[in-house]
Amino acid sequence: MCGIVGYVGRQDATPLLLAGLHRLEYRGYDSAGIAVIGRGGVKLHKSSGRIARLEATLPKRGVRGTTGIAHTRWATHGEPTDANAHPHADCSGEIAVAHNGIIENFAALRAELTAAGHTFRSETDTEVLAHLIEAAYDGDLQQAVREALRSVQGTYGIVVIDGRHPDRIVAARNGSPVVIGIGDKEMFVASDVAALVRHTQQIVYLDDREIATIEAGGFRTSTLDDEPTQKSPATVPWGFEAYDRGEHAHFMLKEILEQPETCERTLKGRLDAQFGTAHLGGLNLGARDLLDIRRVKILGCGSAYYAGLAGAHMIEMLARIPADAEPASEFRYRNPVIERETLYVAVSQSGETADTLAAVREVRRKGGRALGIVNTVGSQVARECDGGIYMHAGPEIAVASTKAFTSTLLCTALLALNLGRVRDLSAADGKRVVAALGRIPEQVRAVLRERERVRALAVKYMQHASAFFIGRTHAYPVALEGAQKLKEISYVHAEAYPASELKHGPLALVSPDTPTYVVLPQDDLYEKSLSSIEEIRARRGPVVAITQPGDESLPTKVDDVIVVPHTEPVLSPILLTIPLQLLAYETAVALGRDVDQPRNLAKSVTVE
């Protein structure tokens, strides 16, 4: 959530800060602001609404200075107003702070600071940081920030400037990402690499409870306990072009259409046709370790959780190991029993999802073994897990996940195959799955060629206020993801159910005004799914089937049909989900929604 950008160097900071904020718009926000150190000290400009509104309120001659910070805010404490926008200043106006995260004990801190004579101008939790730093300041900005943070409970990624130190930015992290970009006699800092890649591909990630002082010529880092730390730069594998929409109307459309290539990258070098298995060296687990695993639990939030449900089914089918998925946001709060022989798999596109990271820490605190399936190299989940699998999907900008979802499914399929071949999955069966995986990218291209057909269906059903999505066993997670996509970007109410559960309650809501999207693979349960369709049709409910070739009579039994290619049954969710991505996108476009930045949502949820 939210976005942070900072710059210190020789150039005019304001254009760089504003450009960086635009790069972070996809994260979701409702206000924005900048603070630049000029000749007269810190110049602060803030505005509710979009960055364009902030730009319109800036002085015509601009805000001149070579050091500054900027922020896009997604409201937590206090409404999205000009006053509540970041950065926030102390009483003197010398210190300015931008902050991602939540200060849990801000009310008590605010009361203490008010009693000590500090005056607050906003309703936010963040403003207490500026006043805490002011109270601790004795000439050393980094030490004042360190002292202030020792009083804080909660999560933060912060950047701080001080008009008395115009040559530096102080940054710190605890639970919310902070990335330093290394330039030529200039330095950058941000909450996301997307804000930096146009200027540098050499970056450093701060760790939790780490603080940095950043100057034009370099940086130095230490812990909150004032122990020096050593950081080695990493190279961002993507150029700035990967963060551009190009010729596409929306990032979401670009990312849907990129899926043949992202699937190829996810699979590249990982398929072993000779032995019918997968190469996953990043697991850091040998064959004997894999044999010791007796259960797999997949943890994720939102689409990552739904991908985990599908992945658990893959593992049970191929490896014959009990597997299930659970929302990471609930996992640690039920005091989970952590088992030595259970493999815990954390799924997060950003690798910074707060609830998923907390689940990983709970597993490892209790002696469990955690693997990560993440898309962002160097992210916190990746660093804190014992091993894992990178998706290699490339930057995903749209809030609604598409290519990362399919790459997650492929990663869990590779894990299932790897586990299966160590156990009872025969070489012949393994080779069949490997061959099917190799065909996935071209089959995805075939599905995407049905876009015009899906667009026509979206227009046909767009005026319905609600929709059902149903499926059985491995098709049910696809239904969940389809409903998620439709509601999060089109704002159409959508619910997903196992098809077998219809008659146990949801059937009461079926009517001619409620279309049902049936995820209908050609599998052993096909006939039973047709019975569910009959139940809906008997109540005059419109039915759209997302299916595979094999039943020429199906068009007579439903209102509309979308057909995807055949694949191995265990892999069918990968292909069946893509028409539902297109359906959600085309519905949202037809309804005039903000596809890439849907209301109330953020790309990376780094707070609880």
C-alpha positions in Angstrom: 0.0 0.0 0.0 1.0 3.6 -0.5 4.2 4.7 -2.2 7.4 6.4 -1.1 10.0 8.2 -3.3 13.1 10.1 -2.3 16.0 11.8 -4.1 19.3 13.3 -3.1 21.8 14.5 -5.7 22.5 17.4 -8.1 19.3 17.5 -10.1 16.1 19.3 -9.4 14.3 16.9 -7.1 10.6 17.8 -7.8 10.3 16.4 -11.4 12.0 13.2 -10.3 9.8 12.8 -7.3 6.6 13.4 -9.2 7.6 11.0 -11.9 8.4 8.4 -9.3 5.0 8.9 -7.7 3.3 8.3 -11.1 5.3 5.1 -11.3 3.7 4.0 -8.0 0.1 5.0 -8.9 -0.8 1.3 -9.5 -0.3 0.6 -5.7 -3.6 2.5 -5.0 -3.8 5.8 -3.2 -6.2 8.7 -2.3 -3.8 11.6 -1.7 -0.3 12.7 -2.5 2.4 15.1 -1.4 6.1 16.2 -1.7 8.6 17.9 0.6 11.7 19.4 -0.9 14.6 21.2 0.9 15.0 24.6 -0.8 16.7 27.8 0.1 14.2 28.7 2.7 14.1 25.2 4.3 11.6 22.4 3.8 8.8 23.3 1.3 5.8 21.1 1.8 2.9 20.6 -0.7 0.1 18.1 -0.3 -3.3 17.3 -1.9 -6.1 14.9 -1.6 -7.0 13.0 -4.8 -4.7 12.1 -7.7 -1.1 13.2 -8.3 -2.4 15.5 -11.1 -4.2 17.5 -8.6 -1.0 17.9 -6.5 0.9 19.0 -9.6 -1.8 21.6 -10.3 -1.4 23.1 -6.9 2.4 23.5 -7.1 3.9 27.0 -7.5 4.2 28.0 -11.2 8.0 28.3 -10.8 8.1 24.9 -9.2 9.7 23.8 -5.9 13.5 24.1 -6.3 15.8 21.8 -4.4 18.1 18.8 -4.8 16.8 16.8 -1.9 13.3 15.7 -1.3 10.7 13.0 -0.5 7.3 12.3 -1.8 4.4 10.0 -1.0 1.1 8.6 -2.2 -1.2 7.7 0.7 -3.9 5.1 1.1 -6.0 6.3 4.0 -5.9 4.3 7.3 -6.1 6.9 10.1 -8.0 9.9 9.0 -9.9 10.6 5.9 -8.1 11.4 2.6 -7.8 15.2 3.0 -5.1 17.7 2.2 -4.1 17.9 5.9 -3.9 14.1 6.3 -1.8 13.6 3.2 2.0 12.9 3.6 4.6 14.1 4.2 4.0 15.3 7.7 6.1 18.0 9.5 7.1 18.7 13.1 6.2 21.9 14.9 9.2 23.8 13.4 8.5 22.7 9.9 12.2 21.6 9.6 11.6 17.9 9.7 9.3 16.1 7.2 8.4 12.4 7.2 6.7 10.1 4.7 5.5 6.7 6.1 4.0 3.4 4.9 2.6 1.2 7.6 0.7 1.7 10.8 1.8 3.0 14.2 -0.2 0.9 16.6 0.5 3.0 19.7 0.1 6.4 18.1 -2.8 7.5 20.3 -0.7 7.1 23.5 2.3 8.8 21.8 0.1 11.6 20.5 -1.3 12.2 24.0 2.3 12.4 25.5 3.5 14.7 22.8 0.5 17.0 23.1 1.1 17.2 26.8 4.7 18.2 26.1 3.5 21.1 24.0 3.6 19.7 20.4 0.8 20.8 18.0 -0.7 18.4 15.6 -2.2 19.3 12.2 -3.6 16.0 11.1 -5.6 12.9 12.2 -2.9 10.5 11.1 -0.8 8.1 13.1 2.2 9.1 11.0 2.5 12.6 12.3 3.6 11.4 15.7 6.9 10.3 14.0 7.8 13.8 13.0 7.2 15.1 16.5 9.0 12.2 18.1 12.0 12.9 15.9 11.8 16.6 16.8 11.7 15.8 20.5 14.8 13.5 20.2 16.8 15.8 17.9 20.2 17.1 19.2 22.0 17.7 15.9 22.2 14.1 14.6 19.2 13.3 12.4 19.9 9.6 12.1 20.2 9.2 15.9 17.0 11.2 16.4 15.2 8.9 14.0 16.6 5.9 15.8 15.5 7.2 19.2 12.0 8.0 17.9 11.5 4.5 16.4 12.4 2.9 19.7 9.2 4.3 21.0 7.1 3.0 18.2 5.0 -0.2 18.0 3.8 -1.2 14.5 5.1 -1.4 11.0 6.8 1.3 9.0 8.8 2.1 5.9 9.9 5.8 6.4 11.9 8.5 4.8 12.9 11.6 6.7 14.4 15.0 5.7 15.5 17.9 7.8 16.1 21.4 6.5 19.2 21.6 8.7 20.7 18.6 6.8 19.9 19.4 3.1 22.4 16.8 1.9 20.7 13.6 3.2 17.7 11.4 3.7 17.3 9.0 6.6 15.2 5.9 5.8 14.2 3.0 8.0 12.2 -0.2 7.7 10.2 -2.6 9.9 7.6 -4.6 8.0 7.1 -2.3 5.0 9.6 -2.3 2.1 12.3 0.3 1.6 14.7 0.1 -1.4 17.7 2.3 -2.0 18.7 3.0 -5.6 22.4 3.7 -6.4 23.1 6.3 -9.1 26.1 8.3 -10.3 26.7 11.0 -7.6 23.0 10.8 -6.8 20.8 8.4 -4.7 17.2 7.3 -4.7 15.0 5.6 -2.2 11.5 4.2 -2.7 9.0 1.7 -1.4 9.0 -0.1 -4.8 11.6 -0.8 -7.5 9.2 0.6 -10.1 10.0 4.1 -9.0 13.7 3.6 -9.5 14.3 1.6 -12.6 14.3 4.5 -15.0 17.3 5.9 -13.2 19.2 2.9 -11.9 19.2 -0.9 -11.8 21.5 -1.2 -8.8 19.5 -1.5 -5.6 19.8 -2.4 -2.0 16.9 -3.7 0.2 16.7 -2.6 3.8 15.9 -5.4 6.3 13.5 -5.0 9.2 14.8 -2.9 12.0 17.4 -1.4 9.8 18.1 2.3 9.3 20.1 4.1 6.5 21.5 7.6 6.0 21.5 8.3 2.2 23.7 11.0 0.7 24.5 11.8 -3.0 27.8 9.9 -2.7 26.5 6.8 -1.0 24.8 5.4 2.0 25.5 3.7 5.3 23.3 1.3 7.2 22.9 0.1 10.8 20.4 -1.6 13.0 18.1 0.2 15.4 20.6 -0.8 18.1 23.3 1.1 16.3 25.2 -1.9 15.0 26.7 -1.3 11.5 25.4 -3.5 8.7 26.9 -4.4 5.4 24.7 -4.3 2.2 25.6 -5.6 -1.2 23.8 -4.1 -4.2 21.6 -6.3 -6.4 20.8 -5.8 -10.1 17.1 -5.4 -11.1 16.4 -8.0 -13.8 13.9 -5.8 -15.6 14.3 -2.5 -17.5 11.9 0.4 -17.2 10.1 -0.8 -20.3 8.6 -3.6 -18.2 6.9 -1.0 -16.1 5.2 0.8 -19.1 1.8 0.0 -20.6 3.1 0.4 -24.1 0.3 0.3 -26.7 -2.2 -1.3 -24.3 -5.2 0.5 -22.8 -4.5 -0.9 -19.3 -1.7 -2.6 -17.5 -4.2 -5.5 -16.7 -4.7 -6.1 -20.4 -1.0 -6.0 -21.0 -0.4 -8.5 -18.3 -3.2 -10.9 -19.4 -1.7 -10.9 -22.9 1.8 -11.5 -21.6 0.9 -14.8 -20.1 2.3 -17.0 -22.9 5.7 -15.4 -22.3 5.4 -15.4 -18.5 4.5 -19.1 -18.5 7.5 -19.8 -20.7 9.8 -17.9 -18.2 8.3 -19.8 -15.2 9.0 -23.1 -16.9 12.3 -22.3 -18.5 15.0 -24.7 -17.4 12.8 -26.4 -14.9 11.3 -29.3 -17.0 13.2 -32.6 -17.1 11.8 -34.6 -19.9 14.3 -37.5 -19.5 13.2 -38.3 -15.9 9.7 -36.8 -16.0 10.4 -34.4 -13.1 11.1 -30.7 -12.3 14.4 -29.0 -11.5 13.8 -26.8 -8.4 17.2 -26.1 -6.9 15.9 -23.2 -4.9 14.0 -25.5 -2.6 17.2 -26.3 -0.8 15.8 -29.7 -0.2 17.3 -33.0 -1.3 15.4 -36.2 -2.2 15.6 -37.5 1.3 14.2 -34.3 2.7 11.3 -34.5 0.3 10.6 -38.0 1.3 10.3 -36.9 4.9 7.4 -34.6 4.1 4.1 -35.9 5.2 1.8 -32.9 4.7 1.9 -29.6 2.7 0.1 -26.4 3.8 -0.1 -23.5 1.4 -0.5 -20.0 2.9 -1.6 -16.9 0.9 -4.0 -14.0 0.8 -6.6 -13.2 -1.9 -5.7 -14.6 -5.3 -2.6 -16.2 -3.8 -4.8 -18.2 -1.4 -7.0 -19.4 -4.3 -3.9 -20.4 -6.2 -2.9 -22.3 -3.1 -6.2 -24.2 -3.1 -5.6 -25.3 -6.7 -2.0 -26.1 -5.9 -3.0 -28.3 -2.9 -5.1 -30.3 -5.2 -2.2 -30.7 -7.6 0.0 -31.9 -4.8 -2.5 -34.5 -3.6 -3.1 -35.8 -7.1 0.5 -36.1 -8.2 2.4 -36.7 -4.9 -0.4 -38.3 -2.9 0.5 -36.2 0.1 -2.3 -34.6 2.2 -2.3 -30.9 1.2 -4.5 -27.9 2.0 -4.5 -24.1 1.8 -5.3 -21.5 4.4 -5.6 -17.8 4.4 -2.3 -16.5 5.7 -4.3 -13.6 7.3 -6.0 -16.0 9.7 -3.2 -18.6 10.2 -1.2 -17.2 13.1 -4.2 -16.0 15.1 -5.4 -19.5 15.8 -2.2 -20.6 17.4 -1.5 -23.1 14.7 0.1 -26.5 15.4 3.4 -26.5 13.5 4.6 -30.0 12.5 8.1 -31.0 11.8 7.1 -33.2 8.8 4.8 -30.5 7.2 6.1 -28.3 4.5 4.7 -24.8 4.7 4.5 -22.9 1.4 4.0 -19.1 1.4 2.6 -17.5 -1.8 3.0 -13.8 -2.4 3.5 -11.9 -5.7 5.2 -9.0 -4.0 6.9 -11.0 -1.4 6.0 -8.2 1.0 2.4 -9.1 2.0 2.2 -8.4 5.7 -0.1 -11.3 6.6 1.9 -13.8 4.6 5.2 -12.6 6.1 3.7 -12.9 9.6 2.6 -16.4 8.8 6.1 -17.3 7.7 7.6 -15.9 10.9 5.1 -17.9 13.0 6.1 -21.1 11.2 9.8 -20.5 11.6 9.4 -19.3 15.2 7.9 -22.7 16.1 10.6 -24.6 14.2 8.7 -25.3 11.0 10.1 -25.3 7.5 8.8 -22.6 5.1 9.2 -22.3 1.3 8.2 -19.2 -0.7 6.6 -18.8 -4.1 7.2 -15.2 -4.9 7.6 -13.0 -7.9 9.9 -10.3 -6.5 13.6 -11.2 -6.2 15.0 -9.9 -2.9 11.7 -9.5 -1.2 11.2 -10.1 2.5 9.3 -13.4 2.2 12.0 -14.7 -0.2 14.7 -13.7 2.3 13.0 -15.2 5.3 12.0 -18.6 3.9 14.3 -21.6 3.9 14.0 -21.9 0.1 11.5 -21.4 -2.6 10.5 -20.9 -6.2 10.6 -17.6 -8.1 7.8 -17.1 -10.6 9.8 -15.0 -13.1 6.5 -13.4 -14.3 8.0 -9.9 -14.5 6.6 -6.8 -12.9 2.8 -6.9 -12.3 1.4 -3.4 -12.1 -2.4 -3.8 -12.2 -3.9 -4.3 -8.8 -5.8 -7.4 -10.0 -3.4 -10.3 -10.3 -3.4 -12.2 -13.6 0.0 -13.3 -14.9 1.3 -13.9 -11.3 -1.7 -16.1 -10.6 -1.0 -18.4 -13.6 2.7 -18.4 -12.8 1.8 -19.4 -9.2 -0.2 -22.3 -10.5 2.7 -23.4 -12.7 5.1 -23.2 -9.7 2.8 -25.3 -7.5 2.5 -27.8 -10.4 6.3 -28.0 -10.6 6.5 -28.6 -6.9 3.8 -31.3 -7.1 5.6 -33.0 -9.9 8.9 -32.8 -8.0 7.3 -34.3 -4.8 5.4 -36.9 -6.9 8.5 -38.3 -8.7 10.3 -38.7 -5.4 7.4 -40.9 -4.3 5.1 -43.0 -6.3 4.5 -41.0 -9.5 5.8 -43.2 -12.3 8.3 -42.0 -14.8 5.7 -42.5 -17.6 3.2 -40.4 -15.7 5.8 -37.8 -14.9 6.8 -37.5 -18.5 3.2 -37.0 -19.5 2.8 -34.1 -17.1 6.1 -32.6 -18.3 4.9 -32.8 -21.9 1.6 -31.2 -20.9 3.4 -28.4 -19.1 5.6 -27.7 -22.1 2.4 -27.2 -24.2 0.9 -24.7 -21.8 2.3 -21.5 -23.3 1.0 -22.2 -26.7 -2.4 -23.3 -25.3 -2.6 -20.0 -23.4 -2.1 -18.2 -26.7 -5.0 -20.2 -28.1 -7.2 -19.1 -25.2 -6.3 -15.5 -25.7 -7.4 -15.6 -29.3 -11.0 -16.0 -27.9 -10.9 -12.4 -26.5 -13.6 -11.1 -28.9 -15.9 -13.9 -27.9 -15.4 -13.2 -24.3 -15.9 -9.4 -24.8 -19.3 -10.2 -26.4 -20.3 -12.2 -23.4 -19.1 -9.4 -21.0 -21.3 -6.9 -22.8 -24.2 -9.4 -22.8 -24.1 -9.9 -19.0 -22.6 -6.6 -17.8 -25.9 -5.1 -16.5 -26.6 -8.0 -14.1 -26.0 -6.9 -10.5 -24.8 -10.3 -9.3 -23.2 -13.4 -10.6 -22.4 -17.0 -9.4 -19.3 -19.0 -10.2 -19.3 -22.7 -9.5 -16.9 -25.6 -10.0 -16.1 -29.0 -8.5 -12.8 -30.1 -6.8 -9.9 -28.5 -8.8 -12.4 -26.3 -10.7 -13.7 -24.7 -7.5 -10.5 -22.5 -6.9 -10.9 -21.3 -10.5 -14.5 -20.3 -9.7 -13.2 -18.5 -6.6 -10.6 -16.6 -8.6 -13.2 -15.8 -11.3 -15.5 -14.2 -8.8 -12.7 -12.3 -7.2 -11.6 -10.8 -10.5 -15.1 -9.8 -11.5 -16.0 -8.1 -8.2 -12.6 -6.3 -7.6 -12.4 -4.5 -10.9 -16.0 -4.3 -12.2 -17.7 -3.9 -8.7 -20.3 -6.5 -9.8 -21.3 -8.6 -6.8 -20.0 -12.2 -7.4 -19.9 -15.3 -5.3 -18.3 -18.7 -5.8 -19.4 -22.0 -4.5 -18.6 -25.7 -5.0 -21.2 -26.9 -7.5 -22.2 -29.6 -5.1 -23.2 -27.0 -2.5 -25.8 -25.2 -4.7 -28.8 -27.1 -3.4 -27.6 -26.6 0.2 -28.5 -22.9 0.2 -27.2 -20.7 -2.7 -29.8 -22.1 -5.1 -32.3 -19.8 -3.4 -30.7 -16.8 -5.1 -30.7 -18.2 -8.6 -33.0 -16.3 -11.0 -33.2 -15.0 -14.5 -31.2 -11.9 -13.3 -28.2 -13.9 -11.9 -25.9 -15.5 -14.5 -23.9 -18.5 -13.4 -20.4 -19.1 -14.8 -19.7 -22.9 -14.6 -16.1 -24.0 -14.6 -16.6 -27.3 -16.4 -13.5 -29.4 -17.2 -13.9 -32.7 -19.1 -13.2 -34.9 -16.1 -14.7 -37.7 -14.0 -17.2 -35.2 -12.5 -18.5 -33.8 -15.8 -21.9 -35.5 -15.6 -22.4 -34.4 -12.1 -21.6 -30.8 -13.0 -24.2 -31.1 -15.8 -26.8 -32.0 -13.1 -25.9 -28.7 -11.3 -26.5 -26.9 -14.6 -29.9 -28.5 -14.9 -30.8 -27.2 -11.4 -29.9 -23.7 -12.4 -31.7 -23.9 -15.8 -34.8 -25.2 -14.1 -35.0 -21.9 -12.3 -34.4 -20.0 -15.5 -30.9 -18.9 -14.5 -28.5 -18.0 -17.4 -25.5 -20.3 -17.6 -22.1 -19.7 -19.2 -19.9 -22.8 -19.4 -16.1 -22.5 -19.4 -15.1 -26.0 -20.6 -12.9 -28.2 -22.9 -13.8 -30.0 -26.1 -15.7 -33.2 -26.0 -19.4 -32.6 -25.6 -20.9 -31.4 -28.8 -24.4 -31.2 -27.2 -23.3 -28.8 -24.5 -24.4 -25.6 -26.4 -28.0 -27.0 -26.2 -27.8 -27.3 -22.4 -26.4 -23.8 -21.6 -26.8 -20.2 -22.8 -23.1 -19.7 -23.8 -19.9 -21.7 -24.0 -16.2 -20.8 -23.9 -13.9 -23.6 -24.8 -10.2 -23.9 -23.8 -7.8 -26.6 -25.0 -7.4 -30.0 -23.4 -4.6 -30.6 -21.0 -3.8 -33.0 -18.2 -6.7 -32.8 -15.7 -4.4 -31.7 -12.9 -3.3 -28.7 -15.0 -6.7 -27.6 -16.3 -7.1 -24.7 -13.8 -4.2 -22.9 -15.6 -6.2 -22.7 -18.8 -9.7 -22.4 -17.4 -8.8 -19.3 -15.4 -7.8 -17.2 -18.4 -11.3 -16.7 -19.9 -12.4 -15.5 -16.5 -9.6 -12.9 -16.4 -10.7 -11.6 -19.8 -14.4 -11.6 -18.7 -13.6 -9.5 -15.6 -11.5 -7.1 -17.7 -14.0 -6.6 -20.5 -16.9 -6.2 -18.1 -15.0 -3.5 -16.2 -14.1 -1.7 -19.4 -17.7 -1.9 -20.6 -18.9 -0.4 -17.3 -16.3 2.4 -17.3 -14.4 1.3 -14.2 -10.8 2.2 -13.3 -9.4 -1.2 -14.2 -5.8 -0.8 -13.0 -6.6 1.0 -9.8 -10.0 -0.3 -8.5 -11.5 1.6 -5.6 -10.5 0.8 -2.0 -7.8 -1.6 -3.1 -4.0 -1.6 -3.2 -1.5 -3.8 -5.1 0.7 -4.8 -2.2 -1.0 -5.1 1.2 1.9 -4.3 3.6 -0.3 -3.6 6.7 -2.8 -5.8 8.5 
